[in-house]
Amino acid sequence: MKRILFSVMTIAIVGALIGGGVFAYFSDVESSPDNSFTAGTLDLSVDNENPWTSTKITVSNMAPGADGVATMTLTNEGTIDGTLTVDLKNLSDTEGENPEPEINTTEPGDLSANMDIALWVDANHDGVQDGGETVLYSGKLNAEAGPYSVGTLAASATTYVSLNYSIDSGVGNDIQGDISTFDIEFNLTQVP
């Protein structure tokens, strides 16, 4: 009996070995080396400066009836699109030298309350506010309350924002010697 049992086990093992060799499958392995992820960039330059360190608007000896315009060139030097905003921040008015008495003695200065500004997307880059261009803000300097959306600035694209300023010719001595300072801030944020 032992012999029969041993013979049956031997046949089963040999059968299993033969059966395993009969059922072989094809195989093929492919490999892709050096895969990587790289994050895109947002990189805003203003007037070909990056970082923007120059003062854009410095006007002295302004008088009633004075006006002017400043245009800023904005380029997304990055690799992804961004949403661009502009804001005028940190407005400060101070009294300067005034040889004549002021009618309105509002402190600390009246220049920003008497200066009209217009901020717009200058599509044709001519410094003139044309009818079809997007106006971001129009009103008194001291009433500006940004930020304002300039729109999408695609990777490697350029847009222009202009600021026009003027003082009414009938303002009189109220602004004489007054000083208004402010910061211009552009912010480029990734498009979601």
C-alpha positions as CSV (number, residue, x, y, z in Angstrom):
1,M,0.0,0.0,0.0
2,K,2.8,2.3,0.8
3,R,4.2,1.6,-2.6
4,I,0.9,2.5,-4.4
5,L,0.6,5.7,-2.4
6,F,4.2,6.6,-3.2
7,S,3.6,5.9,-6.9
8,V,0.5,8.0,-7.0
9,M,2.4,10.9,-5.3
10,T,5.2,10.6,-7.7
11,I,2.8,10.7,-10.7
12,A,1.0,13.7,-9.3
13,I,4.3,15.7,-8.8
14,V,5.6,14.8,-12.2
15,G,2.2,15.7,-13.7
16,A,2.3,19.1,-11.9
17,L,5.7,19.9,-13.2
18,I,4.8,18.9,-16.7
19,G,1.5,20.9,-16.5
20,G,3.3,24.0,-15.2
21,G,5.7,24.0,-18.1
22,V,2.8,23.7,-20.7
23,F,1.0,26.8,-19.5
24,A,3.8,29.4,-20.0
25,Y,2.7,33.0,-20.9
26,F,4.4,35.6,-23.1
27,S,5.7,38.8,-21.4
28,D,7.3,42.1,-22.4
29,V,8.4,44.9,-20.2
30,E,8.8,48.5,-21.3
31,S,10.3,51.3,-19.2
32,S,10.2,55.1,-19.6
33,P,13.2,56.7,-17.9
34,D,13.7,60.3,-16.6
35,N,10.1,61.4,-16.1
36,S,9.6,64.7,-14.2
37,F,7.2,67.4,-13.1
38,T,8.1,71.0,-13.5
39,A,6.1,73.9,-12.0
40,G,5.2,76.9,-14.2
41,T,6.1,80.4,-13.3
42,L,4.5,83.8,-13.0
43,D,7.0,86.6,-13.4
44,L,5.7,90.2,-13.9
45,S,7.9,92.9,-15.3
46,V,6.9,96.6,-15.4
47,D,8.6,98.9,-17.9
48,N,11.2,96.2,-18.5
49,E,12.2,96.2,-14.8
50,N,12.0,93.1,-12.7
51,P,11.8,93.9,-9.9
52,W,10.2,97.3,-10.6
53,T,12.2,99.7,-8.6
54,S,11.9,103.1,-10.4
55,T,9.4,105.8,-9.5
56,K,6.9,106.0,-12.3
57,I,5.3,109.4,-11.6
58,T,7.2,112.3,-10.1
59,V,5.7,115.7,-11.0
60,S,6.7,118.9,-9.2
61,N,5.6,122.5,-9.6
62,M,2.0,121.5,-10.4
63,A,-0.5,124.4,-10.6
64,P,-4.2,124.7,-11.3
65,G,-4.9,123.5,-14.8
66,A,-1.9,121.1,-14.9
67,D,-2.3,117.6,-16.4
68,G,-0.3,114.7,-17.7
69,V,-0.3,111.0,-18.3
70,A,2.0,108.0,-17.3
71,T,1.8,104.7,-19.1
72,M,3.2,101.4,-17.7
73,T,4.2,98.4,-19.8
74,L,3.3,95.1,-18.1
75,T,4.8,91.8,-19.3
76,N,4.1,88.3,-18.0
77,E,7.6,86.8,-18.4
78,G,6.4,83.6,-16.8
79,T,5.2,80.4,-18.4
80,I,1.6,80.3,-17.2
81,D,-1.3,82.8,-17.6
82,G,-2.2,85.1,-14.7
83,T,-4.9,87.6,-13.7
84,L,-3.5,91.1,-13.3
85,T,-4.8,93.8,-10.9
86,V,-3.6,97.3,-10.1
87,D,-4.0,99.3,-7.0
88,L,-2.9,102.7,-5.8
89,K,-1.9,102.3,-2.1
90,N,-0.5,104.2,0.8
91,L,-1.9,107.6,-0.2
92,S,-0.5,110.4,2.0
93,D,-1.2,114.1,1.8
94,T,1.1,116.6,3.5
95,E,1.2,120.4,3.7
96,G,4.2,121.8,2.1
97,E,5.5,125.4,1.8
98,N,2.6,127.8,1.3
99,P,3.3,131.5,1.1
100,E,-0.4,132.5,0.8
101,P,-3.2,131.7,3.2
102,E,-5.5,128.8,2.2
103,I,-9.2,129.3,2.0
104,N,-9.8,125.7,3.1
105,T,-7.5,124.8,6.0
106,T,-8.2,121.1,5.8
107,E,-5.2,119.2,7.1
108,P,-2.9,117.5,6.2
109,G,-3.2,118.7,2.6
110,D,-5.7,119.2,-0.2
111,L,-3.9,118.0,-3.3
112,S,-5.4,114.5,-3.6
113,A,-8.9,115.9,-3.0
114,N,-8.5,118.3,-5.9
115,M,-6.7,116.0,-8.4
116,D,-8.7,114.0,-10.9
117,I,-7.3,110.8,-12.2
118,A,-8.3,108.2,-14.7
119,L,-6.8,104.7,-14.7
120,W,-7.4,102.6,-17.8
121,V,-6.2,99.6,-19.9
122,D,-4.4,101.5,-22.7
123,A,-5.1,98.9,-25.5
124,N,-3.3,100.8,-28.2
125,H,-0.5,102.1,-26.0
126,D,-1.0,105.8,-27.0
127,G,-1.6,107.4,-23.6
128,V,-5.0,108.6,-24.8
129,Q,-8.2,107.3,-23.2
130,D,-10.1,106.1,-26.2
131,G,-13.8,105.1,-26.2
132,G,-13.3,101.4,-26.4
133,E,-10.7,101.0,-23.7
134,T,-11.5,99.6,-20.3
135,V,-11.7,102.3,-17.6
136,L,-10.5,100.9,-14.2
137,Y,-11.1,104.1,-12.2
138,S,-12.1,107.7,-12.8
139,G,-12.5,110.2,-10.0
140,K,-10.6,112.1,-7.3
141,L,-7.2,110.6,-6.3
142,N,-8.3,110.5,-2.6
143,A,-11.4,108.5,-3.4
144,E,-9.7,105.7,-5.3
145,A,-10.5,102.3,-3.7
146,G,-8.8,99.5,-5.7
147,P,-7.7,97.0,-6.5
148,Y,-9.0,96.9,-10.1
149,S,-8.9,94.0,-12.4
150,V,-6.9,94.6,-15.6
151,G,-7.8,91.1,-16.9
152,T,-5.9,88.0,-17.9
153,L,-2.2,88.4,-18.9
154,A,-1.2,85.3,-20.8
155,A,2.4,83.9,-20.6
156,S,4.8,86.0,-22.6
157,A,2.1,88.7,-23.3
158,T,2.2,92.4,-22.7
159,T,-0.5,95.0,-21.8
160,Y,-0.4,98.7,-21.0
161,V,-2.1,100.6,-18.1
162,S,-2.2,104.4,-18.2
163,L,-2.9,106.9,-15.5
164,N,-4.0,110.4,-16.4
165,Y,-3.9,113.2,-13.8
166,S,-5.3,116.8,-13.8
167,I,-6.0,119.6,-11.5
168,D,-9.0,121.9,-12.0
169,S,-8.0,125.4,-13.0
170,G,-10.3,127.0,-10.4
171,V,-8.8,125.3,-7.3
172,G,-6.9,128.4,-6.1
173,N,-4.5,128.5,-3.2
174,D,-5.9,125.5,-1.4
175,I,-3.3,123.2,-2.9
176,Q,-0.4,125.5,-3.0
177,G,2.7,123.7,-1.7
178,D,0.7,120.5,-0.9
179,I,2.3,117.1,-1.6
180,S,0.5,113.8,-2.4
181,T,2.4,110.5,-2.4
182,F,1.2,107.0,-3.2
183,D,2.4,103.6,-4.4
184,I,1.3,101.8,-7.5
185,E,1.0,98.1,-7.0
186,F,0.5,95.5,-9.8
187,N,-0.4,91.9,-8.8
188,L,-0.2,88.9,-11.2
189,T,-2.1,85.8,-9.8
190,Q,-2.3,82.4,-11.4
191,V,-5.5,81.8,-13.4
192,P,-7.4,79.0,-11.5
